[in-house]
Amino acid sequence: MEQRAKHFKKRDAILNCVKCTKVHPSADWVFAQLKPDIQNLSLGTVYRNLALFKEQGLIISLGTVKGIERFDGNVEPHVHFICNDCGSVLDLESVEIPTSLAESIAQDNDLCVNNCTLTFNGLCSKCKNL
C-alpha cells in the first residue's frame, strides 16, 4: 500500500509541476525541479508519466524545440510562439485560434477536425535585438 502511495505522489508531483508553470518544460526541466524533494525520482519515471499524461489529454506536447520535446499543462486551445534561436516558447494570449478556419477545412474536405494548433516561429524580442 505504501509503494502505491509513493507511486501516485510522484505522478501527482510531475503533473502538478507541468500544470503550474508557464515555461513549457522539458522532461529534464521537470526532473530537475522535483529531484531535490523526491530523492528516488528517476528521469525514466518523468518520461513515462509525461507520455501517460499526454495520452490521457492532461497535458499537450508542443513537439520538439531544438531537439527536446516540450510540454504544456494548459490543454485549452491557445496560440504559441517558438523562438528559432533560443528555443523559448511563449503563450500568445492575445491571439485567438480562428474556429472558422477549422470549420471551413472540415467542410471543404469532408473531415471531422478534433483539434487545431497554431504556432508561430521566428525570433523572440531578446534574440531579435542581438
N, C-alpha and C positions, 0 to 999 in steps of 0.2 A: 504494500500500500504506500509506503514512504517513497519507493522508487517511482511510482506513478505520479505522486505529488511533485517530485523533483522534475519529472519529465514535463509536466504541464507548467511548472514555474518557469522553466527555460523557454518553453514555447510562448507563454504569455509575455515574457520579457522581450523576446525577439519581436513579436508582433507589436507590442507597445512602443518599442524603440523606433520601428519604421513609421508607425502611425503618428508619433509625437514629434516628428522632425520635418523640416522643410528642405533639408539638404539633398533629398533624393539619393539615399545612401546605397552603397555597395554592400555586399556581404562582409567584406573586410572591415568596413566602417562600423557596421552593426557589431561585429565581433569585438573590435577594439573598444567600443563603448560599454559593452556588457561584461567583458572578461574580468575587469577589476572586482566586480561584485559577484560574479558567478565563476569561481575558480575552476570548476570542472567542465566548463563550456568548451566545446571544440568548434573549429571552423566548419567542419563537416555537418555538425548539428545545425549551425546557422544556415548553411546552404540548403540542407534538406527541408528545413522549416520554411524558408523563403519560397522554395519550389511548391511546397504544400499550400502555403497561403495564396500564392499566385493561382494555383489550380482551383482553389476554393473561392477565388474572386475577392479575397480580403485585402489584397494589395495588387498593384499592377507593375509590370516590368516596362521600363522605358526603352528597353533594348540595350545594346552596348554603346558606351560612350568611352572613346579612347581605349577600346578593348575590354572594358569592365562593365558587367551588367549592373544597371542602376534601377532602383525601385521607388515606388511612390505609395504611401499609405492612403492617399486621397484617391478613392476609386470613382468619384463623381467625374463626369466629363469636364475636362478643362484643357487649356492650351499650354504647351511648354515651349521654352526656348533653350537650345543647347548650343553652347559656345564651342566652335570648332577648334579653338586654340587651347583654352584652359580646361575645357570639359565641364564647366559649371552648368547646372540645369536650373532653370528658373520657371516658376509658375507665372503665366501671363494672365492674371486675374481679371484684367480689364477687357480681355478679348473673349468673345463667346464663339463657340463652335456653331456654325450655321446649320441648324437642323434641316433646313430646306435642301441643303446640298445632299445629305444622306437620303432624304425622301426622293429627290429627283433621280439620284443614281439608282435607287431601288426600283423606282417606277420605270425608268428608261431601259433598264437591263433585266427586268423580271427577277429581281433579287429580294432577299429579306436582309436588310442591314441591321445587325445587332449592336454594333459598336462603331464609333468613329473617333479617331485620334488625330489631333492636329499639332504638329511640332514644327517650329521654325528653327533653322540652323543659321549660324553666322558668327559674328564676333560680339562678345559682351562689351559693355561700356569700358571696362578696365582694359581688355585686350585691344579694343579699337583705338584707344588713346595711347598705346605704347609706341 
